[in-house]
Amino acid sequence: MTENNEIKENVLSTISKSSNYVSIGKSKYRINSKIVHIRYCSTSSSNGLRYKFNINPNTLDADYELWICGDSNTYYLIPTDIMKMIYEDPDTYPDKLYPNIRVVSVDVSKDKIIYGTGGKSLKISDYFKKSL
């Protein structure tokens, strides 16, 4: 098992609160009746406080988005309604190669997602280390 997979497994165990979780493909897991889409971003050597993620159509099919930032102690479990709001905002940064993907970064020092022109951001402290 790779270190990335171990980190994902640790966080999935934590958020599921001893419930079983089952992989259902495309980075998605079923925990009880909820679907969680999971993403991991390793620590950047240039800036250990910002992590880059994207929001794509696969993200929007889940109930929650789980962003793991560097290790199993730093993660956000965010309801998909928040992801949809960011995805549909006309100021959200589009991916240069894939127009159906939106690019965001998470600043863990401020617990916020930076996602749009003019410095649009959203506080996500309520979702830090949440569980189902």
Secondary structure, DSSP 4 states (H G I P E B T S, - for coil): --HHHHHHHHHHHHHHTT--EEEEETTEEEETTEEEEEEEEPPPSS-TTEEEEEE-HHHHTSSEEEEEESSTTSEEEEEHHHHHHHHH-TTBPBPSS-TT-EEEEEETTTTEEEEEGGGEEEE-GGGBT---
